[in-house]
């Protein structure tokens, strides 16, 4: 987690090391705040509203993550998680949580 102000490196403007991740259920993710301001993460849904872009769904709430601190989140349930910082709504990441399978048959 972290913003980069004044950087010309386009990759640093993504705010997370990845904007999407795919993981198995019961996987723990560590979010490290390498910014100089505090952040927090909530899970929620996109509203489509220009001013209030997300509605928290109550599944994930990290509380404050101070600069140079981290928080672990374990995603137990199968599905999609949209995580965002309510104070910096352009900072979001989507986690796809599904079990790994060896064989898939589509008909």
N, C-alpha and C positions, 0 to 999 in steps of 0.2 A: 504494500500500500504506500502510495506517496505521489506527490505532485512534483513536477519539475518546472520551475518558472525560469524563463530566460534561456532555456536550452534550445539548441538548434537540432539536436538529435531527435528525429521523428519518433523513434521507438520509445523514447522516454515520456512522450505525451500520452501513452496508453494508461498510465497510472497503476496498473497491476502488471506483474510479469507476464500474465496471460489474460485475455478477456473471456476465454472459455476453457473449461476443463472437463474431462470425462473421467469419472472414478467409479469404483465399486462401492456398494453400500457398506457402512461402518468404517469408511476411510476417514482419517483425521487430516485436516488441512491446517497448516500453520500460516497465519497472516502476520508479516513483519512490517511494522510501521517504520519505514526508513525516511520519513518526511520530518520536517521541523515543526509540525503542528499535530495536534491530536486528531484521531479519526475514530469512527465507530462503524459497525456494519449491521445492517438489518436485512432480513429477507423480505421479499415482497413481490408485488405484481406491477407491471407497467400500466399506467392509466391512460396514456395518450394525451394527457393534459400538459400544456406547455409550462405551467407554473408549478404544478404538483405532479411530478412525473411518476411517483411510486406511491403505492399503498402498502404499508407493512402488513405481513400476514401472520406475524407472531411466532414463526418457527425458529428464527435465529435472531438474537440480539446480543452483540458482544459487549455492550457498554463501551466506555472510553478506552481507546488504545493509545497510550502516550507515545511520543516520539522515542524511537529506539527500543520499543517494547513489542511483544508479540502476543497473539492469542491463538489458541487451538480450537477448531470447530470440527466436530464429528458429524458427518451426514449419514444418518442411519436409514432413512426412508428412500425408496426408489422414487425417482421423478426428477423434476427440474427445480433448481434453486436459483433465483435471481438475487444476488447480494449487492447492496449499494450502501454508500455513505450518505446519510440523510442531510449532512451539511455540505456535501460536495456531490450532488446527484449525478454529475457526469462520470463519477467513479463507480463503475459497476462491473460485475463479473457473473457469468452464468455457469453453474455447475450441473452437469448431466450425470445423474447417479443411477447406474444400471449395472446388474451383475455381468461379469464376463461369461461368455459362452463360447464353446468350442465349435459347435455345429449350429448353423442357422439354415432352415429350409423355408423359402418363401414361395408361396403359390399364388 
